[in-house]
Amino acid sequence: MISVDVRSKSYGDVPVLQDIQFDVEQGQTVAILGPSGIGKSTLLRLIAGIDPKFEGTVSRPKNMAIVFQEPTLLLWRSVFDNIQLIHPELSESAVREALSEVGLADKADLFPGQLSLGQQRRLSLARGFAGNPDLLIMDEPFVSLDEKTADEMLTLTERLISKTQPATIFVTHDTTEAARLATQILTLDGQPATLKIKETLK
């Protein structure tokens, strides 16, 4: 189980987050909603351990994957290498299976710059799920995609989460995405932001 207890987070003298507490168990998906600039991505960085400067505690597993809003791929490495370098424990066949899972089996020898944005997002997902993470963190992974591509990505993500069963925390501004993927929705509101609404969906 992932346990989040952020008592306060400030940037200098400006308070950003306050009194945020929730747990996520294996197989559960929590969506975090809220307006732009409210602190959603900041909260994810605290949960992931990227930013340790806050008052509170976060209990997380070591086997964790993060899918950022931007694909953050190694542009000078092949599609295949973008997975194998992050997961050197995987065999060649396992890497190719991970690519096949996201529809990129025939793109292994290309470079990320030769892929569309949707394909880059698929590669980012494949890299995240390849290590069978216990905790998956996603920061607006479907933003800037056209409706058809976003729907395909949502379907793919649903399938991978169902297969891998990680505890999942993802930020989105889209209530439709949240309702489709999440077992629980948490909404950030106020200044400093705190959890105002909790809705259990499944």
C-alpha positions in Angstrom: 0.0 0.0 0.0 1.1 3.6 -0.8 0.5 6.0 2.0 0.6 9.8 1.4 0.6 12.3 4.2 1.7 15.7 3.1 1.1 18.1 5.9 2.5 21.1 4.1 4.6 22.1 1.0 5.8 25.6 0.3 7.9 27.4 -2.2 9.7 30.0 -0.1 7.1 31.8 1.8 4.3 30.7 -0.5 2.3 27.7 0.8 1.2 25.3 -2.0 -0.2 22.1 -0.5 -1.6 21.4 2.9 -3.2 18.5 4.8 -3.3 15.9 2.0 -3.7 12.4 3.1 -4.7 9.3 1.2 -3.8 5.6 0.6 -3.6 3.6 -2.6 -3.6 -0.2 -2.6 -2.4 -2.6 -5.2 -4.7 -2.6 -8.2 -6.3 0.7 -7.2 -6.1 3.8 -9.5 -6.4 7.3 -8.0 -7.0 10.3 -10.2 -6.0 13.7 -9.0 -8.1 16.6 -10.5 -7.9 20.3 -10.0 -7.4 23.6 -12.0 -4.1 24.5 -13.6 -1.5 25.7 -11.2 -3.2 24.2 -8.1 -0.3 21.9 -7.3 -1.2 18.6 -8.9 2.2 18.0 -10.5 4.0 19.2 -7.4 2.1 16.6 -5.4 3.2 13.9 -7.8 6.8 15.0 -7.4 6.5 14.6 -3.7 4.9 11.2 -4.0 7.6 10.0 -6.4 10.4 11.3 -4.2 11.7 13.8 -6.8 11.1 16.6 -4.4 11.8 15.7 -0.7 11.4 19.2 0.7 8.0 19.1 2.4 6.6 18.4 5.8 5.0 14.9 6.0 5.8 11.4 4.9 5.2 9.2 1.8 5.5 5.5 2.0 6.2 4.0 -1.5 7.6 0.8 -3.0 11.0 0.7 -4.6 9.7 -0.7 -7.8 8.1 2.5 -9.3 7.5 3.9 -12.7 6.8 7.5 -13.8 5.1 8.5 -17.1 5.5 12.2 -17.5 3.4 14.6 -19.6 6.3 14.9 -22.0 7.6 11.4 -23.1 11.1 12.2 -21.9 12.7 9.7 -24.2 16.4 9.3 -25.1 16.3 10.9 -28.6 19.7 9.6 -29.5 18.8 6.0 -28.8 16.5 3.6 -30.7 13.0 2.7 -29.5 14.3 -0.7 -28.4 17.2 0.9 -26.4 14.8 3.3 -24.7 13.3 0.3 -22.9 16.4 -1.9 -22.5 18.6 0.9 -21.0 16.0 1.6 -18.3 15.3 -2.1 -17.8 18.7 -3.9 -18.4 17.3 -7.0 -16.6 14.9 -7.6 -19.5 15.8 -10.1 -22.3 15.6 -9.0 -25.9 12.3 -11.0 -26.3 10.8 -9.3 -23.2 11.7 -5.8 -24.6 10.1 -6.8 -27.9 7.0 -8.1 -26.1 6.7 -4.8 -24.3 6.8 -2.9 -27.6 4.3 -5.3 -29.1 1.9 -4.6 -26.2 1.7 -1.0 -27.2 1.6 -1.6 -31.0 5.3 -0.6 -31.7 6.7 -4.1 -32.6 7.7 -2.8 -36.0 9.3 0.4 -34.7 12.1 -1.1 -32.5 14.9 0.2 -34.7 13.6 3.7 -35.2 14.5 6.7 -33.1 11.9 8.6 -31.0 12.1 11.6 -33.4 10.8 9.4 -36.2 7.6 8.6 -34.2 4.4 10.6 -33.9 3.5 12.1 -30.5 1.0 9.4 -30.0 3.7 6.7 -30.7 6.1 8.5 -28.4 3.5 8.3 -25.6 3.0 4.6 -26.4 6.8 4.1 -26.0 6.7 6.0 -22.7 3.9 3.7 -21.5 5.8 0.6 -22.6 8.9 1.7 -20.7 6.8 2.4 -17.6 5.0 -0.9 -17.6 8.0 -3.1 -18.8 9.3 -3.4 -15.2 5.9 -4.5 -13.8 5.9 -1.6 -11.3 4.2 -1.8 -7.9 3.5 1.9 -8.2 2.7 3.8 -11.4 2.7 7.6 -11.4 1.3 9.4 -14.5 1.3 13.2 -15.0 -1.4 14.1 -17.7 -0.2 11.3 -20.0 -3.0 12.0 -22.6 -2.8 15.8 -22.9 -2.3 17.4 -26.3 -3.5 14.3 -28.2 -6.4 14.4 -30.6 -9.6 12.7 -29.5 -9.0 9.4 -31.4 -5.4 9.0 -30.3 -6.4 9.9 -26.7 -9.1 7.3 -26.7 -6.6 4.7 -28.1 -4.2 5.6 -25.3 -6.8 5.3 -22.7 -7.8 1.9 -23.9 -4.2 0.8 -24.0 -3.6 2.1 -20.5 -6.7 0.4 -19.1 -5.4 -2.9 -20.5 -1.9 -2.5 -19.2 -3.2 -1.5 -15.7 -5.6 -4.5 -15.7 -2.7 -6.8 -16.6 0.0 -5.5 -14.3 -2.2 -4.4 -11.3 0.0 -1.6 -9.9 -1.1 1.0 -7.5 -1.7 3.9 -9.9 -1.8 7.7 -9.2 -2.4 10.0 -12.1 -3.0 13.7 -12.6 -5.5 14.9 -15.2 -7.7 17.9 -15.9 -10.2 15.7 -17.8 -13.1 14.3 -15.7 -13.8 11.8 -18.5 -10.3 10.3 -18.3 -10.6 10.2 -14.5 -14.0 8.5 -14.6 -12.7 5.9 -17.1 -9.5 4.9 -15.4 -9.9 5.7 -11.7 -11.3 3.7 -8.8 -11.2 6.9 -6.8 -11.1 10.6 -7.7 -9.4 13.2 -5.4 -9.8 16.9 -6.2 -7.4 19.6 -5.1 -8.9 22.9 -4.3 -8.1 26.1 -2.3 -4.9 28.0 -1.6 -2.9 26.3 -0.3 -4.5 23.3 -2.0 -6.0 20.5 0.0 -8.2 17.6 -0.8 -11.8 18.8 -0.8 -13.7 16.1 -2.6 -13.3 12.3 -2.5 -15.4 10.2 -4.9 -15.2 6.4 -5.1 -16.1 5.2 -8.5 -15.6 1.4 -8.5 
